[in-house]
Amino acid sequence: REARFFFPPEVSPPWGALHPSQAAWSPADLAMGRPSGCWSAVAEAARRICDDGGNDQGVVPAAANMSEAWSRGMDELESLPMQATMLDPATKVADLDAASRELVFAYLATCMKSSAEIRRIFEAVHAESPRSLRVKEIFETVEAFKQAAAFVTVAEKVRKFDTLFDLACGHGLLGVLLAYRFPRKRIVCVDLEKRDGFGAIVSAFERHGEARDPKAATRDVLGNLAFVQADLRNTLDDGTVGPQSLVLAVHACHEATRSVIEGALAVGAAWGVMPCCIRDGIYLSCGVKGSRPRGGDDDLRHAVMCGAVASKYSAERVNCIDRRITNRNIFMFGGAGFGSRDEYLRCCGTPAGDACEDGGGV
């Protein structure tokens, strides 16, 4: 997955610069340069793309063209169907008009740096299982994935993870993205039942994603991904989770968030949670009264509750995803073993900690 098909304008490959009249290098261009070593893999990959559904001119699409629609960044969310101040949770990609659908796919092209094939993968899911992709779930999960991947990258300067768990995984997209991003780690998705959409997403990644080992005789894209049909509490208690694990739960409700954190801490694992509803009395003996305007959102109450969670379990990282996606947007991580904030910032590799605080660098 280190060999990529697209090159920024300032980079000239060994076979020469891109002519201004071209949108991208064609397989013929690649072959004429007689590239060797890693460039041979690039040439072969380009041929496969064109043979496997590239455009009718046999030209690999330019990455810049794929994300042009996402020119305003996250402000483009406001161009999609909203329910009050957030993305409409019921809208599916299949419900969108062509322009709005292009916004979603353009966003996906940017979600994992140097992996422009992500867009093609989701287009395949849409084509083959059009009712399985909800707009809000896509943005919510991809942004959560960025946070989780950033935490793994930083935390591994203190401890190594061999297994990541996506508990109460629902559609399983978070686990799939993590499996693709970290091909040498085992990823386990856990839920009471496997949704149909999970199979459609995995199938699209297997067919259109890059193999974990391009030299292997058998193509294997997500061989490191498993689904376990179980209750999250059983998974935390049965010895599967260990000190080299990171357990994640996105939008677990009420006591489930507490179960995830305490189950992880009991075996020395790290944890990451983005809570949904938090009932009074779980983390604070009192409620948080007067925090919700009449008919308004309860953002303030949720933030206070998340603060109580973060304080109780000594969270090491607290970040938010865009509020226009969901008002349950606070992601907390802990258990990695940072001795202090200074040590955390040193692991980020920046004195100011900017790369850590905004979730960038994924």
KOLNUVEX-122639 format. One line per field, with one value per residue (C-alpha): residue in three letters; x negated, y, z negated. Coordinates in Angstrom, 2 decimals, decimal comma. Example, Ala and Ser with C-alpha at 12.3 -4.5 7.8 and 13.67 -1.06 7.14 Angstrom:
% KOLNUVEX-122639
tortor = c(ALA SER)
x = c(-12,30 -13,67)
y = c(-4,50 -1,06)
z = c(-7,80 -7,14)
***
This chain:
% KOLNUVEX-122639
tortor = c(ARG GLU ALA ARG PHE PHE PHE PRO PRO GLU VAL SER PRO PRO TRP GLY ALA LEU HIS PRO SER GLN ALA ALA TRP SER PRO ALA ASP LEU ALA MET GLY ARG PRO SER GLY CYS TRP SER ALA VAL ALA GLU ALA ALA ARG ARG ILE CYS ASP ASP GLY GLY ASN ASP GLN GLY VAL VAL PRO ALA ALA ALA ASN MET SER GLU ALA TRP SER ARG GLY MET ASP GLU LEU GLU SER LEU PRO MET GLN ALA THR MET LEU ASP PRO ALA THR LYS VAL ALA ASP LEU ASP ALA ALA SER ARG GLU LEU VAL PHE ALA TYR LEU ALA THR CYS MET LYS SER SER ALA GLU ILE ARG ARG ILE PHE GLU ALA VAL HIS ALA GLU SER PRO ARG SER LEU ARG VAL LYS GLU ILE PHE GLU THR VAL GLU ALA PHE LYS GLN ALA ALA ALA PHE VAL THR VAL ALA GLU LYS VAL ARG LYS PHE ASP THR LEU PHE ASP LEU ALA CYS GLY HIS GLY LEU LEU GLY VAL LEU LEU ALA TYR ARG PHE PRO ARG LYS ARG ILE VAL CYS VAL ASP LEU GLU LYS ARG ASP GLY PHE GLY ALA ILE VAL SER ALA PHE GLU ARG HIS GLY GLU ALA ARG ASP PRO LYS ALA ALA THR ARG ASP VAL LEU GLY ASN LEU ALA PHE VAL GLN ALA ASP LEU ARG ASN THR LEU ASP ASP GLY THR VAL GLY PRO GLN SER LEU VAL LEU ALA VAL HIS ALA CYS HIS GLU ALA THR ARG SER VAL ILE GLU GLY ALA LEU ALA VAL GLY ALA ALA TRP GLY VAL MET PRO CYS CYS ILE ARG ASP GLY ILE TYR LEU SER CYS GLY VAL LYS GLY SER ARG PRO ARG GLY GLY ASP ASP ASP LEU ARG HIS ALA VAL MET CYS GLY ALA VAL ALA SER LYS TYR SER ALA GLU ARG VAL ASN CYS ILE ASP ARG ARG ILE THR ASN ARG ASN ILE PHE MET PHE GLY GLY ALA GLY PHE GLY SER ARG ASP GLU TYR LEU ARG CYS CYS GLY THR PRO ALA GLY ASP ALA CYS GLU ASP GLY GLY GLY VAL)
x = c(0,00 -3,00 -3,02 -0,46 0,93 1,16 -1,54 -1,25 -2,19 -5,52 -6,69 -8,01 -8,16 -11,23 -9,58 -9,10 -6,70 -3,01 -2,13 0,29 2,79 3,09 5,30 3,01 0,38 1,67 0,42 -1,42 -3,32 -4,28 -5,47 -7,51 -9,63 -10,54 -10,28 -12,02 -11,62 -8,67 -7,75 -7,05 -4,42 -2,92 -2,79 -1,14 1,35 2,25 2,83 5,10 7,14 7,68 8,49 10,85 13,05 10,91 12,26 12,64 9,45 7,42 6,22 5,91 8,12 6,20 6,63 7,13 10,17 11,72 11,78 12,51 16,13 14,95 13,25 14,76 13,79 16,23 18,31 19,63 21,65 24,19 24,91 26,21 29,65 29,77 32,10 31,97 28,24 26,94 26,87 30,18 29,68 32,18 30,77 29,03 26,48 29,02 31,47 29,08 29,07 25,98 24,28 24,75 23,62 20,47 19,79 19,87 17,56 15,20 14,96 14,18 11,32 9,64 10,34 7,18 4,11 2,47 5,41 7,50 9,00 11,28 13,62 13,79 14,53 17,51 18,81 18,84 20,78 23,30 23,67 24,17 25,97 27,41 29,57 26,74 24,95 26,38 24,80 24,52 23,01 20,34 19,16 19,51 17,50 14,79 14,18 14,14 11,68 9,35 9,36 8,78 5,99 4,28 4,40 2,94 0,08 -0,81 -0,16 -2,41 -5,36 -4,61 -3,17 -2,39 1,05 1,56 5,39 8,01 11,63 14,64 17,27 20,99 19,76 23,13 22,39 18,72 17,28 14,95 13,38 13,07 11,28 8,94 8,17 7,31 5,23 3,33 2,88 0,47 2,84 5,76 9,10 12,16 15,68 18,15 21,93 25,05 25,74 24,00 25,75 26,13 24,21 21,10 20,78 21,25 18,52 16,06 16,74 16,05 12,76 11,70 12,40 11,16 8,71 4,98 3,73 1,96 -0,92 -1,11 -3,60 -1,35 0,05 3,58 5,08 5,77 7,08 8,86 7,48 6,74 10,44 12,84 16,46 17,56 21,24 21,32 22,22 19,46 19,35 18,70 15,86 14,30 14,61 13,65 9,89 9,87 8,85 5,33 2,65 1,74 5,32 7,18 10,95 13,16 16,86 18,59 22,00 22,40 25,24 25,49 23,65 22,10 19,45 18,53 18,35 15,95 13,57 13,58 13,29 10,26 8,60 9,16 6,86 4,44 5,81 6,16 9,59 11,44 15,10 17,41 20,50 24,07 26,65 25,39 27,99 27,94 26,31 23,72 20,76 22,22 24,44 26,41 27,91 26,99 30,10 30,97 28,44 30,91 32,78 36,46 36,68 32,91 29,96 28,42 24,83 23,81 25,12 23,39 20,09 20,31 21,03 18,11 15,93 16,97 16,04 12,70 11,89 13,01 10,90 7,92 8,45 5,24 6,80 10,13 11,13 14,34 15,53 17,58 20,76 22,68 22,29 23,56 24,09 22,58 19,20 16,70 14,12 12,02 9,03 6,97 5,00 1,99 -0,29 -1,41 -2,97 -2,08 -0,79 -4,38 -5,16 -2,03 -3,13 -6,64 -5,16 -3,24 -6,56 -5,56 -6,14 -2,73 -0,94 1,04 0,87 2,31 5,01 6,73 6,49 4,44 1,64 3,65)
y = c(0,00 2,28 2,52 5,11 5,96 9,73 12,37 16,04 18,55 19,38 15,74 14,36 10,56 8,98 8,78 12,55 15,29 15,28 17,17 20,09 18,61 15,39 14,78 12,00 9,54 6,74 3,13 3,74 6,64 4,46 1,67 3,98 5,05 1,41 2,08 -0,33 -1,34 0,30 2,12 -1,25 -1,86 1,56 0,84 -2,52 -1,00 1,67 -0,98 -2,87 0,25 0,93 -2,70 -2,74 0,22 3,28 5,82 5,02 6,86 4,42 7,24 7,02 9,75 12,57 12,72 16,48 16,10 13,57 15,92 19,20 19,16 19,16 22,53 24,17 21,33 20,53 23,60 21,50 19,58 22,41 21,55 18,12 17,33 18,59 18,02 21,27 21,85 18,36 15,94 14,18 10,69 9,03 10,21 7,53 8,17 6,71 9,51 12,28 14,08 13,74 16,90 15,98 12,42 13,79 15,79 12,60 10,69 13,67 13,78 10,05 10,58 12,72 10,61 8,49 10,22 8,47 6,08 7,60 4,15 4,71 6,67 3,86 1,39 3,37 3,92 0,13 -0,22 2,33 0,57 -2,89 -2,13 1,38 1,34 0,37 3,75 6,51 9,92 10,77 7,36 7,80 11,19 10,22 7,04 8,44 11,35 8,94 6,77 9,74 10,34 6,67 6,30 9,43 8,09 4,73 6,49 8,63 6,00 3,47 5,64 4,52 1,03 -1,25 -2,53 -5,85 -5,85 -3,12 -3,82 -2,00 -2,80 -2,42 -1,88 -1,60 -1,36 -2,10 0,65 1,90 -1,52 -1,93 1,40 0,57 -2,83 -1,17 1,56 -0,87 -4,06 -5,62 -5,34 -7,62 -5,79 -7,33 -5,99 -7,06 -6,74 -8,77 -9,28 -8,68 -6,13 -6,75 -3,56 -4,97 -7,69 -5,18 -2,89 -5,74 -7,15 -3,78 -3,39 -6,91 -6,29 -2,72 -2,17 -2,77 -6,15 -6,31 -8,14 -7,53 -10,40 -13,02 -15,75 -15,18 -11,68 -10,55 -7,07 -7,46 -10,76 -9,05 -8,26 -10,47 -10,17 -11,69 -11,99 -11,29 -8,81 -6,28 -7,14 -10,80 -9,83 -7,70 -10,51 -13,62 -13,01 -11,88 -8,33 -7,93 -5,36 -4,90 -4,10 -0,87 -1,08 1,46 2,20 4,87 5,96 3,31 4,40 4,91 2,21 0,67 3,39 2,71 -1,03 -0,45 1,78 -0,26 -3,53 -2,17 -0,85 -4,16 -5,96 -3,10 -2,23 1,26 2,65 5,16 6,14 8,61 8,37 8,77 9,20 9,43 8,93 10,98 9,17 7,14 9,48 12,28 11,75 14,79 15,66 18,65 20,80 23,95 23,20 22,78 25,72 25,08 23,02 23,29 20,90 19,51 20,10 21,71 18,81 16,29 18,19 18,27 14,54 13,78 15,93 13,78 10,64 12,09 13,12 9,85 7,68 10,04 10,58 11,27 12,74 14,53 15,69 16,67 15,86 18,46 19,39 19,56 15,78 14,89 16,58 13,48 14,45 14,16 11,36 10,49 8,16 6,82 3,95 4,32 5,19 8,75 9,91 13,54 16,00 16,96 13,34 13,17 16,26 14,87 11,72 13,91 15,26 18,92 21,37 22,96 19,66 20,97 17,70 15,90 18,34 18,57 14,91 15,79 13,82 10,67)
z = c(0,00 0,06 3,87 4,96 8,35 8,18 8,01 7,00 9,70 8,06 8,22 11,48 11,77 13,38 16,80 17,08 16,15 16,93 20,09 19,43 21,89 19,89 16,88 15,67 16,87 19,04 18,79 22,06 20,49 17,57 19,82 22,08 19,12 18,41 14,67 12,35 8,71 7,02 10,24 11,87 9,22 9,94 13,66 13,09 10,67 13,22 15,88 13,49 12,80 16,48 17,18 14,21 14,93 15,62 18,07 21,74 22,69 20,57 18,31 14,55 13,02 11,37 7,58 7,66 9,91 7,53 4,53 6,35 5,18 1,55 1,99 -1,14 -3,44 -6,25 -5,41 -2,52 -5,13 -5,03 -1,39 -2,44 -3,93 -7,52 -10,44 -12,39 -12,95 -12,09 -9,18 -8,73 -10,26 -7,92 -4,56 -2,54 0,20 2,64 1,68 2,75 6,06 8,24 6,97 3,30 3,93 5,53 2,35 0,29 2,63 2,93 -0,86 -0,97 1,49 -1,17 -4,26 -4,18 -2,79 0,18 0,49 3,26 3,92 0,89 3,13 5,67 2,87 1,59 5,11 5,43 2,16 3,41 6,75 5,26 1,98 2,43 -0,73 -3,08 -3,23 -5,42 -4,90 -8,60 -9,44 -6,76 -8,02 -11,67 -11,27 -9,03 -11,40 -14,35 -12,42 -11,97 -15,72 -16,54 -13,98 -15,30 -18,86 -17,78 -15,99 -19,01 -21,70 -19,98 -20,91 -24,48 -23,94 -21,00 -20,06 -18,34 -18,40 -18,02 -19,02 -17,55 -20,21 -19,49 -15,95 -14,18 -10,46 -11,21 -9,04 -11,78 -12,14 -8,37 -7,98 -10,85 -9,33 -6,03 -7,69 -9,94 -7,86 -10,36 -13,31 -14,11 -14,08 -15,76 -15,22 -17,92 -17,98 -18,76 -15,05 -11,75 -9,54 -5,83 -5,13 -6,82 -4,18 -1,36 -2,72 -3,28 0,18 1,84 -0,04 0,92 4,61 5,00 2,14 2,13 0,96 -2,40 -0,73 3,05 3,41 1,81 4,06 2,71 2,74 -0,83 -1,61 -4,95 -6,18 -9,49 -10,11 -12,09 -13,18 -16,49 -17,31 -21,04 -23,75 -24,35 -28,06 -27,29 -24,98 -27,69 -30,26 -28,27 -28,11 -24,48 -25,35 -26,74 -27,57 -23,90 -22,93 -22,22 -22,72 -20,96 -21,26 -19,20 -20,48 -23,13 -25,40 -29,16 -31,16 -28,03 -27,88 -31,50 -30,81 -27,92 -29,87 -33,07 -31,14 -29,30 -32,44 -34,25 -31,80 -31,17 -27,72 -26,25 -25,44 -23,27 -23,58 -21,88 -24,12 -22,98 -25,73 -29,34 -32,04 -35,26 -38,14 -36,21 -36,61 -38,73 -41,75 -40,65 -37,29 -35,11 -35,30 -33,40 -30,66 -27,81 -26,29 -25,72 -22,53 -22,03 -22,00 -25,17 -24,04 -27,33 -29,42 -27,17 -27,39 -31,20 -31,31 -29,00 -31,23 -34,18 -32,23 -31,19 -34,77 -36,39 -34,07 -33,51 -29,78 -27,85 -24,72 -24,20 -20,73 -18,96 -15,47 -13,57 -15,46 -12,18 -11,88 -15,35 -18,70 -20,35 -18,99 -21,87 -21,53 -24,60 -24,83 -27,70 -29,12 -26,85 -29,75 -29,09 -32,35 -31,78 -29,22 -28,44 -27,60 -25,43 -23,49 -23,08 -21,58 -19,14 -17,92 -18,22 -21,10 -20,67 -20,19 -17,22 -15,29 -18,33 -19,25 -15,88 -14,93 -11,87 -10,36 -9,71)
***
